[in-house]
Amino acid sequence: MSNPFYPALIQKLSQGLQRTGLQSLLFNITKGSNIEEQLSALRRYNVDAVIVISATMLSGATLHWA
């Protein structure tokens, strides 16, 4: 969240979702955290979609949502 681009992007994304009747759930994964673990935790929330905004390149295997 230290990148000044992220808050503005998240605000626009949230506003767009709300206009369509959807809500956003933000997970801020801090540097050094286990990304795979955090993405797995999202499954508990039964979300319809996941949008990943990352300054770090993630592998396709990491992002696979099975």
Rosetta constraint file for C-alpha pairs under 8 A:
AtomPair CA 1 CA 6 HARMONIC 6.08 0.50
AtomPair CA 1 CA 7 HARMONIC 6.87 0.50
AtomPair CA 1 CA 28 HARMONIC 7.77 0.50
AtomPair CA 2 CA 6 HARMONIC 7.84 0.50
AtomPair CA 3 CA 7 HARMONIC 7.97 0.50
AtomPair CA 4 CA 8 HARMONIC 7.43 0.50
AtomPair CA 5 CA 9 HARMONIC 6.27 0.50
AtomPair CA 6 CA 10 HARMONIC 5.99 0.50
AtomPair CA 7 CA 11 HARMONIC 6.05 0.50
AtomPair CA 8 CA 12 HARMONIC 6.29 0.50
AtomPair CA 9 CA 13 HARMONIC 6.12 0.50
AtomPair CA 10 CA 14 HARMONIC 5.99 0.50
AtomPair CA 11 CA 15 HARMONIC 6.15 0.50
AtomPair CA 12 CA 16 HARMONIC 6.15 0.50
AtomPair CA 13 CA 17 HARMONIC 6.23 0.50
AtomPair CA 14 CA 18 HARMONIC 6.14 0.50
AtomPair CA 14 CA 23 HARMONIC 6.99 0.50
AtomPair CA 14 CA 24 HARMONIC 5.93 0.50
AtomPair CA 15 CA 19 HARMONIC 6.26 0.50
AtomPair CA 16 CA 20 HARMONIC 6.75 0.50
AtomPair CA 17 CA 21 HARMONIC 6.48 0.50
AtomPair CA 17 CA 22 HARMONIC 4.99 0.50
AtomPair CA 17 CA 23 HARMONIC 6.02 0.50
AtomPair CA 17 CA 24 HARMONIC 7.08 0.50
AtomPair CA 18 CA 22 HARMONIC 4.99 0.50
AtomPair CA 18 CA 23 HARMONIC 5.70 0.50
AtomPair CA 29 CA 33 HARMONIC 6.36 0.50
AtomPair CA 29 CA 35 HARMONIC 6.99 0.50
AtomPair CA 29 CA 38 HARMONIC 7.19 0.50
AtomPair CA 33 CA 38 HARMONIC 7.95 0.50
AtomPair CA 34 CA 38 HARMONIC 6.44 0.50
AtomPair CA 35 CA 39 HARMONIC 6.14 0.50
AtomPair CA 35 CA 62 HARMONIC 7.90 0.50
AtomPair CA 36 CA 40 HARMONIC 6.14 0.50
AtomPair CA 36 CA 62 HARMONIC 6.07 0.50
AtomPair CA 37 CA 41 HARMONIC 6.30 0.50
AtomPair CA 38 CA 42 HARMONIC 6.82 0.50
AtomPair CA 39 CA 43 HARMONIC 7.55 0.50
AtomPair CA 39 CA 63 HARMONIC 7.94 0.50
AtomPair CA 41 CA 45 HARMONIC 7.83 0.50
AtomPair CA 42 CA 46 HARMONIC 7.33 0.50
AtomPair CA 42 CA 47 HARMONIC 7.30 0.50
AtomPair CA 43 CA 47 HARMONIC 7.01 0.50
AtomPair CA 58 CA 62 HARMONIC 6.37 0.50
AtomPair CA 58 CA 63 HARMONIC 7.07 0.50
AtomPair CA 59 CA 63 HARMONIC 6.56 0.50
AtomPair CA 60 CA 64 HARMONIC 6.00 0.50
